[in-house]
Amino acid sequence: MKNLISNPKFHWAIITVAIMTGISTTYISHGFSGQSSSYYKLSNGLNICFQRVTQTFTSLMISSFSSDYLTKDFKRTTSDCFEEVNRVLNKVGKDNSGLLSTLNNLKSDYHWFGQKVSKVQMLAQNGEIDILQSNVSNKYSELEQLKTTLEESLTAKADEANKSRNLAMIGTLLAMILLGLGVFTIIFSRRFQNKAFETLAVVADGLDPDFNELTTEQYEEFSQQLFDTIDHPSVANVIKTYIEELKEKSNQLEDSLLKMNTVEDKVYEIPIEDIEQVTQDLNAVSFDLSLSTALERVQEDVFNHGVILNTEIDDQFSVNSSKEILDQLLCNLLSFAVRSSAKIEGSRKISLKSKALGGIAYCKMRINGHAFSEDELGVLAGRDSGTTTDVNLLLLKELTADAGATIAVKNIQNSQTGIVESEIELVFDRTREQQPTTDDRVQRTVVKGNKAQIKEHFARQLQM
C-alpha cells in the first residue's frame, strides 16, 4: 500500500480518472436535464392542444353554432398544434416509438372527430338531429383517453430522465471526491518524501570520510543499510539506480584505463616515480579494420540499450596513426556515444560516417537527442578541465591527440523540428601507401603505467 501511495503515476492516474469522470458525468447530467425539460414542455403543449378540442366540443354541445371554436380555421389550427407536438417529440430522446404511435392515433382520431363535428353541426342547424342523441360524446371520450395516456407517458419519460440526471450528478460528486483524494495523496506523498530525504541527510552526515575506500563487500553492506533506513520506496529506488550507475561508470573507467595500459594481454607496471614519456611511431593504419574492431566491442551494448546505429563507411583507406591507440580511440568514442544515447528518453539513434578526402580522412558521429554542456564543449575545444569534468571526455581528448588526429565538437538543432544532436568529428592525416616509410613516421608520446598510476596521473592533470 505504501508503494502505491508513494507512486506519482498512481496520483496522476487518480486525478486523470477523476477529471474525466467529472467532465463526462456533468455532460451526461446536462443532457438528461434537457430531455426532462423537453418532455415536460411537450406535456404542457399537449394540454394546450387538447383544450382547443374541448372548446370545440363544448361549443357544439351548447349549440353555439356561431362560435369561433367551430370554424374551419380554428380546427385547422388545432391540427397544426398537434403536428408541432409531433415534430418536437421526434427530436427528443431516442426511444419514443410508443409515444409517437399514441400521438399519431390521437391526430387521426381528431381528424375524424372534426369531420363528425362539422356533420353534426350542419344537421343540428337544419333540425334533423338532436345533438345530445349523437355519438360525438363517445368520440370525444376516446380522444380524451388517448390524450391522458400520452400525457402520462410523457410525464413518465420526464421522471426517468430526472432519475438518470440525479445518478449522473452523484457520479460528478464522486468524481470530485476522487479528485480531492488524488490531491490528498500528492500532499501526503510529498510530506512522506520530505521525511525520507531528512532521514537520508542524517545518514549522509554520518558517512565515513573514507567511503571511497570501501571494499565491495563493505559497499554492498552499507548500501543495504541505507536502503533499509530510507522508509520511502521512490526515494530508495532513485538512490539505488544512481548508485548502480556510479558503479557501472566506475567499472567502465577502470576497464578503459586498463586497456590503455594493456598490449597482447600483458600489463606493464611502472613505478609511479619512474613514469616516463614513451615514444611511439605513427604509421599507416587501416581505418576500416580498426572501426570494425570497435563496432564488434560495442555491439552488445548497442543491442541491450535499444540504440539504432546507422553507419556509412567509405572504401578502405589508411590513416597516419598507431593501431593500438586508434582501436582504443574508436572504441572509446563509440562507447561514449552509446552511453550518452542510452540516457535519452525516446528515439535512440547514432549516425556514424567515415570518408577519405584528398590528403585527409574524417570520422563524423552524431548522437540524436544528446547535447554537450558548455563545460564539455570547452574542454574538448582545448580549455583546461575542471574538477567536475567527465573522465571519459578527458580520455577521449588524450586518445585523439595520441592517435595523431584533431577533434571538433558542436551541438546542432533543427530549426523546424527542434531536435538537438551532438556531433563529434575526428580528422586524420591520410596515407596513400599501405606500408609506412621511416620519413613518413611521426613521433607521439604515450603515458604507460598501471591503473592506480594512471588515475594519479589524471588527477595531477586536473589539478594543474
C-alpha angles and dihedrals in degrees: 000000000000091000090051095049093047094049111102090206089061091053094051091043089057093047093046093049091046094051094045092046092048093050094046095045091047090052091047091047090052090051094051090046089055091049092050092050091048093052091050090050091049090052091052091046091051090053091052091051092049091048086064089052089051091050091053092047093047093050090052094048093051089047093241091154094166093057119121089230090072096052122111092239092056093049091046090053089051089054089050088051091057090046090055090052089051092050094051093045090056089059097047120082128336106255103055099122093116092050092048091050092053092046092051090052089050092051093047093048091048090054091056090041089057091050090050092049092052092049095047091046092054094047092046092051089054091048093241097122141028109235093213090056094053125096094240089109091058091052091050091050090053091050091049091050091052090047092051092049092049093046092051091049092051091049091049090051090050091050091049090052090049091054091050090049091052091051090050090050089052088052089052090051091050089049090054090050089049090050090052089050090053092051090047092052090051092051092045092048092049091053090045090049093048089052089051091051090049088053089048091052090053091050091047092052089056096053119128110253087226092058091125089060095057117127120238092260092048090047093052091048092050092047092052091049090050093052091047090052095052106079095196120085096204094051091044092050092049092050092044091052091047093050091048090052090051090051091049093049090048092052091047091050091050091050092049093049090046092051090053088058098043129090121172090348091301122120117211108211114198122185110253093240090052098052106134138172110271116203118224127184121237113216143155110312127178104245097197092054092052091046091050090052091051092047091053090053095053100035092096092053090047091054095043094051094044094239120164108223115196115189130191107181122180125225119290114298137158131230133201103257146096116280094219094049093041090053090050092046095051092043091050091047093052093043090052091049093049093048091048093047092048090063092058120099110223129011112019111199135159124189119201124187131172128182140164116230117182109294096355138057127202138198115204125190129185125192113203114227094007126113132185119236121237090256092052092048090050094050094048090046091058107270121133115274124244131224091263096051115128109254090218090063091049089050091049090050093049093046091050091055092045091050091057094247138120125230131213125183134184143155119245125198124191107230092209103042098025091225114152123215132182117219129203118188125188118193122197135184106253121226117205094194117077093210117053125227127218092249092055095055120111122204117234131174126230126186112227127195144111125287097271092046094050091048089053090046092055090045090056090048090054092050094051 
